[in-house]
Amino acid sequence: MRLLLVSDTHVPLRAKRLPEELLQEVGRADVVIHAGDWVDVATLDLLEDRARRLIGVYGNNDGPGLRARLPEVARAELGGLRFGVVHETGPARGRQARCAALHPDLDVLVFGHSHIPWDTRAGGLRLLNPGSPTDRRRQPYCTYLTCEVADGAIGEVVLHRLPRR
């Protein structure tokens, strides 16, 4: 099962639209996971229309229209792994221990908010942040993640760097 992980799209505030490369990945993915800060309901509609399956949560910049359609926390079993999705996990310092304590029933936690790609482990919990495909902030590139999951294992997690606009 191929997963596309994305967060902090901030359309239309940080970009007029999602990058074409990312939209092509949506078509290749079995599941698209969005960890919040969509900003625009139209972006949710677009991904719902194009994705085979979409799992998403709202973020701190998402208004009532998105909050009415998305949960704050999402959970799903994918490829035999227990996934959770949230937008915020708090400060980077202590993140691994804090998330492991808050989510002992998960194998993978996908989060956003910082716009900083993140791939670490906290005991049995894998923590993944795809960064942002539209707002690199202090990062050198806009980014997203892909990975394969099957038989209770996650394959290589690939960080994709988008060309500068």
C-alpha positions as CSV (number, residue, x, y, z in Angstrom):
1,M,0.0,0.0,0.0
2,R,1.5,3.3,-1.1
3,L,0.9,6.3,1.2
4,L,1.3,10.0,0.5
5,L,1.8,12.2,3.6
6,V,1.3,15.9,3.4
7,S,0.6,18.7,5.8
8,D,0.4,22.5,6.0
9,T,-0.8,23.2,2.5
10,H,-2.0,26.7,3.4
11,V,-3.8,27.2,0.1
12,P,-4.4,30.0,-1.0
13,L,-2.4,31.9,1.6
14,R,1.1,30.4,0.9
15,A,0.4,29.2,-2.7
16,K,-2.4,29.6,-5.2
17,R,-2.6,25.9,-5.7
18,L,-1.0,22.6,-4.8
19,P,2.1,21.8,-6.8
20,E,1.5,19.6,-9.9
21,E,4.1,17.0,-8.7
22,L,2.1,16.5,-5.5
23,L,-1.2,16.2,-7.4
24,Q,0.4,13.5,-9.5
25,E,1.4,11.6,-6.3
26,V,-2.2,11.8,-5.2
27,G,-3.1,9.6,-8.2
28,R,-0.4,7.1,-7.4
29,A,-1.2,6.8,-3.7
30,D,-3.6,4.2,-2.2
31,V,-4.1,6.5,0.8
32,V,-3.4,10.2,1.2
33,I,-2.8,11.5,4.7
34,H,-3.1,15.2,5.4
35,A,-2.0,16.4,8.9
36,G,-3.9,19.7,8.9
37,D,-3.6,23.4,8.1
38,W,-5.5,23.1,4.8
39,V,-6.8,26.7,5.2
40,D,-9.1,26.3,2.1
41,V,-12.1,24.0,1.9
42,A,-11.5,23.7,-1.8
43,T,-8.2,21.9,-1.1
44,L,-10.1,19.3,0.9
45,D,-12.6,19.0,-1.9
46,L,-9.9,18.5,-4.4
47,L,-8.1,15.8,-2.5
48,E,-11.3,14.0,-1.7
49,D,-12.2,14.0,-5.4
50,R,-8.7,12.7,-6.5
51,A,-7.6,10.4,-3.7
52,R,-8.6,6.8,-3.5
53,R,-8.8,7.2,0.3
54,L,-8.2,10.4,2.3
55,I,-7.4,10.6,6.0
56,G,-7.2,14.1,7.3
57,V,-7.4,16.3,10.4
58,Y,-7.8,20.0,11.0
59,G,-5.0,22.3,12.1
60,N,-4.8,25.5,14.0
61,N,-5.3,27.6,10.9
62,D,-8.4,25.8,9.7
63,G,-11.7,27.5,10.2
64,P,-15.2,26.3,10.9
65,G,-15.8,24.9,7.4
66,L,-12.9,22.5,7.7
67,R,-13.4,21.7,11.4
68,A,-17.0,20.7,10.6
69,R,-15.7,18.1,8.2
70,L,-12.5,16.9,9.8
71,P,-11.5,15.5,13.2
72,E,-8.8,16.8,15.4
73,V,-7.3,13.3,15.6
74,A,-7.7,10.5,13.1
75,R,-6.8,6.8,13.4
76,A,-6.7,4.1,10.8
77,E,-5.1,0.7,10.3
78,L,-3.1,0.6,7.1
79,G,-1.0,-2.3,5.9
80,G,-1.3,-3.9,9.4
81,L,0.0,-0.8,11.2
82,R,-1.9,1.4,13.5
83,F,-1.7,5.0,12.3
84,G,-2.7,8.2,14.0
85,V,-2.8,11.7,12.5
86,V,-2.7,15.0,14.4
87,H,-1.7,18.5,13.6
88,E,0.3,19.7,16.6
89,T,2.5,17.7,18.9
90,G,4.0,20.6,20.9
91,P,7.7,21.7,21.1
92,A,10.4,19.7,19.4
93,R,12.1,19.2,22.7
94,G,10.7,16.1,24.4
95,R,8.5,15.3,21.4
96,Q,9.4,11.6,21.1
97,A,8.7,10.8,24.8
98,R,5.6,12.9,24.9
99,C,4.1,11.4,21.8
100,A,5.0,7.8,22.9
101,A,3.2,8.5,26.2
102,L,0.2,10.0,24.6
103,H,-0.2,7.4,21.8
104,P,1.0,4.0,23.2
105,D,-1.6,2.2,21.0
106,L,-0.1,3.5,17.7
107,D,2.7,2.3,15.5
108,V,3.0,5.5,13.4
109,L,2.0,9.1,14.2
110,V,1.8,11.6,11.3
111,F,1.9,15.2,12.4
112,G,2.4,18.7,10.9
113,H,2.4,22.3,12.2
114,S,6.2,23.0,12.2
115,H,6.7,22.7,8.4
116,I,9.9,20.8,9.3
117,P,10.3,17.3,7.9
118,W,10.7,14.8,10.8
119,D,11.3,11.1,10.9
120,T,12.2,9.6,14.2
121,R,11.3,6.7,16.5
122,A,10.2,6.7,20.2
123,G,10.3,3.1,21.3
124,G,7.9,1.4,19.0
125,L,6.3,4.6,17.7
126,R,7.4,6.1,14.4
127,L,6.9,9.9,14.2
128,L,6.6,11.4,10.7
129,N,6.1,15.0,9.6
130,P,6.1,15.6,5.9
131,G,6.9,19.3,6.1
132,S,4.9,21.6,3.7
133,P,4.6,21.4,-0.1
134,T,3.8,25.1,-0.3
135,D,5.5,27.0,2.6
136,R,9.1,26.0,3.3
137,R,9.6,28.6,6.1
138,R,13.2,28.2,7.2
139,Q,13.7,24.9,5.4
140,P,15.6,24.8,2.1
141,Y,12.7,23.1,0.2
142,C,9.0,22.5,0.3
143,T,8.4,18.8,1.0
144,Y,6.1,15.9,1.3
145,L,6.7,12.2,2.2
146,T,5.8,8.8,0.6
147,C,6.2,5.3,1.9
148,E,4.9,1.8,1.4
149,V,3.3,-0.2,4.2
150,A,2.5,-3.9,4.1
151,D,2.3,-6.9,6.5
152,G,2.7,-4.7,9.6
153,A,5.8,-3.0,8.4
154,I,6.7,0.4,6.9
155,G,9.1,0.5,4.1
156,E,11.5,3.2,3.2
157,V,10.1,6.7,3.9
158,V,11.0,9.0,1.1
159,L,11.3,12.8,1.6
160,H,10.4,14.5,-1.7
161,R,11.8,18.0,-2.3
162,L,9.8,20.2,-4.5
163,P,11.5,22.7,-6.9
164,R,11.6,26.3,-5.7
165,R,8.9,28.4,-7.2
